[in-house]
Amino acid sequence: MQRNALITAFNAGVTQETLAAEYGISIRSIKRLVHGTSNRPQATANRLTPSQRENLAHAFHTGGHTQHDLARRYGVSLSTVKRILRSQSTDE
């Protein structure tokens, strides 16, 4: 199935822009496919899992990734990354 190949490529670090060009679909469609959502308004299904949130925070604090890099990598907005990092620092 093409969706599985797309998700595998995304998880391996291929950018949404590259996948959109390769598959001939919009970046928004890539986000929907990767996060398992449809054309409905934002729902809990397209939010990051607790594990993804922890991985994002870990990558920021130890991996030398910028907030902007992580936003692109996880397909979320910069403000979402900042909110996750802020909540992770208050949880500790």
C-alpha positions, 0 to 999 in steps of 0.5 A: 500500500502506498500510504505505508510507504509514504509513512515509512519514508516520513518516519525515516526523515523525508520531508513533507515537501519532498513526499508531496512532490513525489506523490503528486499531492499537497503537503496538507494531504501528506499531514493527513495521511501521516497523522491518520486524519480525514477532511474533518476539523482537527481532532485528537487523532492528528495530535502527537502521542505522548511518546512523540512528545517525549521524543520531540523534547529529547531531540531538542534538548540532546540532539541539537535540533532547532524548534523549527526543524522539529516542527517540520519533522513532526508536521506541527506548527512552531507554536505546538513545538514551543508548547510541548517544550514548555509543558515538558519543562514544567513536568520535570 
